Amino acid sequence: MSETSVALPRTMRASVLRGIRDVAVEERPVPGPGPDEVLVEVTAVGVCGSDVHYYEHGRIGEFVVRSPLVLGHEAGGRIVAAGSDVPAERIGQRVSVEPGVPCRRCECCRSGRYNLCPEVRFFATPPVDGAFCEYVAVPADFAHPVPDALSDDAAALLEPLSVAVWAGRKAGVGVGSHVLVAGAGPVGLLVTQVARALGAAEVVVSDVDAGRRGLAAELGASAVLDPAAGDPVEQGVEVDAFIDCSGAPAAVRAGFRAVRRAGAVVLVGMGADELPVPVSLVQNRELEVTGTFRYANTWPAAIVLAGSGAVRLDRLVTGHVDLEHAEDALAPDPRQRHVKLVVQPRAAA
């Protein structure tokens, strides 16, 4: 049973990936929230590189699209119904959806590292449907209330901001840190802003695209580098932490060399499955090298960072499409040079 303050339709529209480069809008039943769930009317969904990868290739590593799949995991919206165990006053709240629901029982969950739960059900990761649709049902505690100061777009983009918060934590970024970020795509630009908000004294951003370098400078980078002009060390860079958001093997190799003794290397970008590691450098400098897998317990910090204006989420948004044109966001015109596209399944009233 659920409680609701509005009359809900029986069906909804959903943008469905039916095969490689094959997307169509279908009518599907509106999901009913379970006892501990809420039903969210989706107002904005950011388009992630993983969505594009599934669209173009039908798989990411071991995750293969074997049946029709709804993409989209960066979602925000408004609660329109609540399960029997959820306070009715939550109906009407604007929320950001945390898209990975863990089992809450395994060792990883109990230790607070629920992002590593082997049974996690993550939006838009086969076979779990995502949020390119009008309504989603999620556990109530994974629908995070957002302040009125945040736009619908920003509520959705708290998900990639959480990736950046997690990367900053893994890198040990703090007051006075010197940080190198490779890649000025959406996550790299968010890592840049998070590092500044955490008190970094210097954030150097490297990217091959002049426009992205300019945006990084606008959003807080103290210096920007063109890799074509030489690697970071050749350009005088030495840092406490290197955070790779590019996935480019050349950028990773160059970044390692720029890290001081006892520094940190954090690999966020997804590129080659295997990379050569400069083992002697890691050993001689005692570098800490780690990857990241999503995030855990990041939404409260992300909401504060975005709500305070320390991180400018709306500045990343360069275009919107409706549900019928979601495929245009998965295969955008390269001449438009978008940073972040947002799908609006149900535009806010």
C-alpha positions as CSV (number, residue, x, y, z in Angstrom):
1,M,0.0,0.0,0.0
2,S,1.1,3.6,-0.6
3,E,-0.1,7.0,0.2
4,T,-0.3,9.8,-2.4
5,S,-1.4,13.4,-2.6
6,V,-1.9,13.4,-6.4
7,A,-3.8,11.2,-8.8
8,L,-1.2,9.1,-10.6
9,P,-1.5,7.6,-14.0
10,R,-1.4,3.8,-14.5
11,T,1.3,4.0,-17.2
12,M,4.3,6.2,-18.0
13,R,6.7,6.9,-20.9
14,A,10.1,5.3,-20.8
15,S,13.0,5.6,-23.2
16,V,14.2,2.1,-23.7
17,L,17.5,0.8,-25.2
18,R,16.4,-2.2,-27.3
19,G,19.7,-2.9,-28.8
20,I,22.9,-1.2,-30.0
21,R,22.0,2.3,-31.2
22,D,18.3,1.4,-31.0
23,V,16.2,3.5,-28.6
24,A,12.5,3.9,-28.5
25,V,9.9,5.4,-26.2
26,E,7.5,2.8,-24.7
27,E,4.5,2.8,-22.4
28,R,5.2,1.0,-19.1
29,P,3.3,0.6,-15.9
30,V,4.0,3.2,-13.2
31,P,5.9,1.3,-10.4
32,G,4.3,1.1,-7.1
33,P,6.5,1.9,-4.1
34,G,7.1,-0.9,-1.6
35,P,6.5,-0.3,2.2
36,D,9.9,1.4,2.6
37,E,10.0,3.1,-0.8
38,V,8.9,6.4,-2.3
39,L,7.7,7.1,-5.9
40,V,9.7,9.9,-7.5
41,E,8.4,11.9,-10.5
42,V,11.6,12.4,-12.4
43,T,12.3,15.9,-13.6
44,A,15.9,15.7,-14.7
45,V,18.4,13.0,-15.6
46,G,22.0,13.7,-16.5
47,V,23.5,11.8,-19.4
48,C,26.7,9.9,-18.3
49,G,29.4,8.4,-20.4
50,S,28.3,4.9,-19.2
51,D,24.9,5.6,-20.8
52,V,26.6,6.4,-24.1
53,H,28.8,3.4,-23.9
54,Y,25.8,1.0,-23.4
55,Y,24.1,2.8,-26.3
56,E,27.1,2.4,-28.6
57,H,28.5,-1.0,-27.5
58,G,25.7,-2.8,-25.6
59,R,28.1,-3.6,-22.7
60,I,30.6,-2.3,-20.2
61,G,33.0,-5.0,-19.2
62,E,31.0,-7.9,-17.7
63,F,27.8,-5.9,-17.7
64,V,26.0,-6.8,-20.9
65,V,22.6,-5.5,-22.2
66,R,20.7,-8.8,-22.9
67,S,17.2,-7.4,-22.7
68,P,15.5,-4.0,-23.1
69,L,17.0,-1.5,-20.6
70,V,16.1,1.9,-19.4
71,L,19.3,4.0,-19.2
72,G,20.0,7.0,-16.9
73,H,21.3,7.0,-13.3
74,E,21.8,10.7,-12.5
75,A,18.3,11.6,-11.4
76,G,16.4,14.1,-9.5
77,G,12.7,14.8,-9.0
78,R,9.8,15.1,-6.6
79,I,8.2,12.5,-4.3
80,V,4.6,11.9,-5.3
81,A,3.8,8.7,-3.3
82,A,5.2,7.0,-0.2
83,G,5.1,3.4,1.0
84,S,3.3,2.4,4.2
85,D,6.4,2.6,6.3
86,V,7.4,6.1,5.1
87,P,6.2,9.3,6.7
88,A,3.5,10.8,4.5
89,E,5.0,14.3,5.0
90,R,7.7,13.2,2.6
91,I,5.3,13.5,-0.3
92,G,6.0,16.7,-2.2
93,Q,9.7,16.8,-1.3
94,R,12.2,17.6,-4.1
95,V,14.9,14.9,-4.0
96,S,18.1,13.6,-5.5
97,V,18.1,9.9,-6.2
98,E,21.1,7.8,-5.1
99,P,21.0,5.1,-7.8
100,G,22.8,2.2,-6.1
101,V,20.9,0.2,-3.6
102,P,23.1,-2.3,-1.7
103,C,22.0,-5.4,0.2
104,R,22.8,-3.8,3.6
105,R,23.8,-7.2,5.1
106,C,27.2,-8.1,3.7
107,E,30.6,-7.2,5.2
108,C,31.1,-4.3,2.8
109,C,27.7,-2.8,3.7
110,R,28.2,-3.3,7.4
111,S,31.6,-1.6,7.3
112,G,30.2,1.5,5.5
113,R,31.7,0.6,2.1
114,Y,28.3,-0.2,0.5
115,N,29.6,0.9,-2.9
116,L,31.5,-2.4,-3.0
117,C,28.4,-4.6,-2.1
118,P,28.5,-7.6,-4.5
119,E,24.7,-7.5,-4.6
120,V,24.2,-3.8,-5.3
121,R,21.4,-3.0,-7.7
122,F,22.5,0.1,-9.6
123,F,20.3,2.1,-12.0
124,A,20.9,1.5,-15.7
125,T,23.3,-1.3,-15.1
126,P,22.0,-4.5,-16.7
127,P,19.5,-5.9,-15.8
128,V,18.4,-3.0,-13.6
129,D,16.4,-0.2,-15.3
130,G,17.4,3.4,-14.8
131,A,15.6,6.8,-14.9
132,F,15.0,7.8,-18.5
133,C,11.3,7.5,-17.6
134,E,8.6,9.5,-15.8
135,Y,8.6,7.7,-12.5
136,V,11.0,5.6,-10.4
137,A,10.5,3.8,-7.1
138,V,13.5,3.9,-4.7
139,P,14.1,3.2,-1.0
140,A,13.1,6.3,1.0
141,D,16.6,6.8,2.4
142,F,18.1,6.8,-1.1
143,A,15.9,9.8,-2.0
144,H,17.8,12.7,-0.5
145,P,15.9,15.9,0.1
146,V,17.5,18.9,-1.6
147,P,17.2,22.6,-0.7
148,D,15.1,24.9,-2.8
149,A,18.2,26.8,-3.9
150,L,19.2,23.8,-6.1
151,S,17.7,23.5,-9.6
152,D,16.2,20.3,-10.9
153,D,19.3,19.9,-13.0
154,A,21.6,20.3,-10.0
155,A,19.5,17.8,-8.0
156,A,20.3,15.2,-10.7
157,L,23.9,16.1,-10.9
158,L,24.5,15.5,-7.3
159,E,25.3,12.0,-8.5
160,P,28.4,12.9,-10.5
161,L,29.3,15.3,-7.8
162,S,29.3,12.4,-5.4
163,V,31.9,10.7,-7.7
164,A,34.1,13.8,-7.3
165,V,33.6,13.9,-3.5
166,W,34.6,10.2,-3.2
167,A,37.7,10.8,-5.4
168,G,38.7,13.8,-3.2
169,R,38.4,11.7,-0.1
170,K,40.4,8.8,-1.6
171,A,43.1,11.2,-2.6
172,G,43.3,12.8,0.9
173,V,42.8,16.3,-0.4
174,G,42.7,18.9,2.3
175,V,43.8,22.4,3.3
176,G,47.0,23.3,1.5
177,S,47.0,20.3,-0.9
178,H,48.5,20.5,-4.4
179,V,46.4,18.5,-6.8
180,L,46.7,17.5,-10.5
181,V,43.6,16.6,-12.4
182,A,43.8,14.9,-15.8
183,G,40.7,15.4,-17.9
184,A,38.3,18.3,-17.8
185,G,35.1,16.5,-18.6
186,P,32.2,16.7,-16.2
187,V,33.8,14.6,-13.5
188,G,37.2,16.3,-13.9
189,L,35.5,19.7,-13.6
190,L,33.7,18.6,-10.5
191,V,36.8,17.1,-8.9
192,T,38.5,20.5,-9.6
193,Q,35.7,22.3,-7.7
194,V,35.6,19.8,-4.9
195,A,39.4,20.0,-4.4
196,R,39.1,23.8,-4.1
197,A,36.2,23.5,-1.6
198,L,38.3,21.1,0.5
199,G,41.0,23.7,0.8
200,A,43.5,22.7,-1.9
201,A,46.1,25.4,-2.4
202,E,46.7,24.5,-6.0
203,V,44.6,22.6,-8.6
204,V,46.2,22.0,-11.9
205,V,44.0,20.7,-14.7
206,S,45.3,19.0,-17.9
207,D,43.1,18.5,-21.0
208,V,43.7,18.4,-24.7
209,D,40.7,20.6,-25.4
210,A,41.2,24.4,-25.1
211,G,37.5,25.0,-24.4
212,R,37.5,22.5,-21.5
213,R,40.7,24.1,-20.2
214,G,39.0,27.5,-20.2
215,L,36.0,26.1,-18.3
216,A,38.3,24.5,-15.7
217,A,40.0,27.8,-15.1
218,E,36.6,29.5,-14.7
219,L,35.6,26.9,-12.2
220,G,38.6,27.1,-9.9
221,A,41.7,25.6,-11.5
222,S,44.8,27.6,-10.6
223,A,46.5,26.5,-13.8
224,V,45.6,24.6,-16.9
225,L,47.9,22.5,-19.1
226,D,47.9,21.5,-22.7
227,P,49.4,17.9,-22.8
228,A,50.7,18.8,-26.3
229,A,53.1,21.3,-24.7
230,G,54.7,18.6,-22.6
231,D,53.9,16.4,-19.6
232,P,53.2,18.0,-16.2
233,V,56.7,17.5,-14.9
234,E,58.1,19.2,-18.0
235,Q,55.8,22.1,-17.2
236,G,57.0,22.4,-13.6
237,V,54.2,20.6,-11.8
238,E,54.7,18.7,-8.6
239,V,51.7,17.6,-6.5
240,D,50.5,15.7,-3.4
241,A,47.7,14.0,-5.3
242,F,47.0,13.0,-8.9
243,I,43.4,12.3,-9.8
244,D,42.9,10.9,-13.3
245,C,39.5,11.6,-14.8
246,S,40.5,10.9,-18.4
247,G,41.2,7.2,-18.6
248,A,43.9,8.1,-21.2
249,P,47.0,5.9,-20.7
250,A,49.4,8.7,-21.6
251,A,47.8,11.0,-19.1
252,V,48.0,8.4,-16.3
253,R,51.7,7.7,-17.1
254,A,52.5,11.4,-17.0
255,G,50.5,12.0,-13.8
256,F,52.4,9.4,-11.9
257,R,55.7,11.2,-12.4
258,A,54.2,14.5,-11.0
259,V,53.4,13.0,-7.6
260,R,55.7,13.8,-4.6
261,R,56.9,11.2,-2.2
262,A,54.2,9.7,0.0
263,G,51.6,11.1,-2.4
264,A,48.4,9.6,-3.8
265,V,47.3,8.5,-7.3
266,V,43.5,8.0,-7.7
267,L,42.2,6.5,-10.9
268,V,38.6,7.6,-11.7
269,G,38.5,7.7,-15.5
270,M,37.6,4.5,-17.4
271,G,39.9,3.8,-20.3
272,A,42.1,0.8,-21.0
273,D,41.4,-2.3,-19.0
274,E,45.1,-2.6,-18.2
275,L,47.9,0.0,-17.8
276,P,51.6,-0.3,-17.2
277,V,52.4,0.9,-13.7
278,P,55.8,2.5,-12.9
279,V,56.5,0.1,-10.0
280,S,59.9,1.5,-9.1
281,L,58.4,5.0,-8.9
282,V,55.6,3.7,-6.7
283,Q,58.0,1.9,-4.4
284,N,60.7,4.6,-4.2
285,R,58.2,7.3,-3.5
286,E,55.8,5.1,-1.5
287,L,52.9,6.3,-3.5
288,E,49.4,5.2,-2.6
289,V,47.6,4.0,-5.8
290,T,43.8,3.3,-5.8
291,G,40.8,3.2,-8.0
292,T,37.3,4.4,-7.3
293,F,34.0,2.5,-7.7
294,R,31.1,4.9,-7.4
295,Y,30.8,6.3,-3.9
296,A,29.5,5.7,-0.4
297,N,28.0,8.2,2.1
298,T,28.6,11.2,-0.1
299,W,25.2,12.8,-0.7
300,P,25.2,14.9,2.5
301,A,28.5,16.5,1.6
302,A,27.5,16.9,-2.1
303,I,24.3,18.7,-1.1
304,V,26.2,21.1,1.2
305,L,28.8,21.8,-1.5
306,A,26.2,22.5,-4.2
307,G,23.7,24.3,-1.9
308,S,26.4,26.7,-0.6
309,G,27.6,27.5,-4.2
310,A,31.0,26.1,-3.6
311,V,30.3,23.8,-6.5
312,R,28.5,25.1,-9.6
313,L,26.5,22.3,-11.0
314,D,24.3,24.3,-13.4
315,R,27.4,25.7,-15.1
316,L,28.1,22.2,-16.5
317,V,24.8,21.9,-18.3
318,T,25.0,22.7,-21.9
319,G,21.7,21.4,-23.3
320,H,18.4,19.7,-22.6
321,V,16.3,17.1,-24.4
322,D,12.9,15.6,-23.7
323,L,12.2,11.9,-23.4
324,E,11.3,11.5,-27.0
325,H,14.7,12.9,-28.0
326,A,16.8,11.1,-25.4
327,E,18.7,9.3,-28.2
328,D,19.9,12.7,-29.4
329,A,21.7,13.0,-26.1
330,L,23.3,9.6,-26.4
331,A,24.6,10.4,-29.9
332,P,25.0,14.2,-29.8
333,D,26.2,16.3,-32.7
334,P,30.0,16.5,-32.1
335,R,30.0,20.1,-33.5
336,Q,28.0,21.3,-30.5
337,R,30.8,20.3,-28.0
338,H,28.5,19.6,-25.1
339,V,29.8,19.2,-21.5
340,K,26.7,17.8,-19.8
341,L,23.3,17.0,-21.4
342,V,20.2,16.6,-19.3
343,V,17.0,14.6,-20.2
344,Q,13.8,16.0,-18.8
345,P,11.2,13.2,-18.7
346,R,8.6,15.4,-17.0
347,A,9.4,19.1,-17.1
348,A,8.8,20.9,-13.7
349,A,5.6,22.8,-13.5
